[in-house]
Amino acid sequence: MNVSVTETNFENMTYYLYNETLNVSKLVGYWNFDRNTTSVRDISGNKNDGTRVGGVNWTTGGKLDSGFSFDGVNDRINIDTAVGDLSTTTKGTLSAWVKPVDATPPNHDTIISFTNSAVQDTFFYIPILPNSGILRVEMNVANEIKWGIDTDASPFSDNTWTHIAIVQDAVSPILYVNGVVPAQTSYSPNDITVWFNGLTSANSGRIGDFFDSSGERLFFNGSIDEPMIFNSALSATEVSELYNRGLVNHTTYS
């Protein structure tokens, strides 16, 4: 089934989602990275535009059309405005295409994070762990890990695109890689139901690094494309559709 979606509040944008039935009304943020501008447009209609900082490089070699590359030194995209829209959500999905330069990086390579920048103990983040290349997702509130998930093995290869998604249905989180659930291990299950409704003091959102009282750090080295945040828990079928979807000429500006 081919779906064409036009939203007048998308600032005269039209985009086409092929072979999928995702409910775009559930998007909190969708940054398709298809414009070479300092302001990184959120085409969800929620105006959660990001800001490029450092030398974030726009490239035509994204996974779907264009994307951004990050140097692992000081590059990031600030998406602080999305924090407010997420703060009351009890369910949700985050997804992105990522292409690390080094699949087993020497440091934590943060794909996306939401933090309280005044402290070090309240955050949600998705990093690639150093040396092992394991993909981690962790929710930490007031110095207590509410839940965490590690893939049992690295799902990445050098300079290769991989799709990741984390789904929280208010029961327990599930991590997906390339549309399927890989072998994974949960740790510190103090409250596996928590989502951003538990991260009430968060004030910072980042694509490509982690920002806390120690400053901007844990930078990502590689390329990222199509980060999306939903305020609903996508089903396994929907995550598979998100991975398999073909976005062709998906953004048209008038």
Beta strands, then each sheet from edge to edge (+ up, - down):
strand 1: 2-7
strand 2: 13-18
strand 3: 27-30
strand 4: 39-40
strand 5: 50-53
strand 6: 57-59
strand 7: 67-71
strand 8: 76-78
strand 9: 92-100
strand 10: 109-115
strand 11: 123-128
strand 12: 136-141
strand 13: 144-151
strand 14: 162-168
strand 15: 173-177
strand 16: 184-187
strand 17: 204-207
strand 18: 210-212
strand 19: 215-217
strand 20: 221-230
strand 21: 252-253
sheet 1: 1+ 2- 21+
sheet 2: 3+ 20- 7+ 6-
sheet 3: 3+ 20- 9+ 14- 15+
sheet 4: 4+ 5- 8+ 17- 10+ 11- 12+ 13- 16+
sheet 5: 18+ 19-
end
